[in-house]
Amino acid sequence: MSITLTAQAAEHINKHIEKRGSGLGLRLGVRLTGCSGMAYDVDYVDQANENDHIFEDHGVKVFVDPRSLPFVDGTEIDFVRQGLSATFKFKNPNEKAACGCGESFMV
């Protein structure tokens, strides 16, 4: 089982945690929503949950709850800037389909 980060994603996460003044890393999860069924749920972690799976890449910890792990296992998290927008992008080998707007996916 693994979650990986690109160097750009790790740099962005570290800068954001530094700006916040606290944080252990990034939480990656999924929630039921959207036209394809699931959406990524990303937040910063100040306290780990007891059952979290913790992955570390480029010096950044990524926390995943046990319920979400089967849907995101093997995912690479990137951070992409395009014009005036910047966002996390997910390369998930479990995705079977994604909606046209990019907000949700199906496994």
Secondary structure, 3 states (H helix, E strand, C coil): CCCEECHHHHHHHHHHHHHHCCCCEEEEEEEEECCCEEEEEEEEECCCCCCCEEEEECCEEEEECCCCHHHHCCCEEEEEEECCEEEEEEECCCCCEECCCCCCEEC
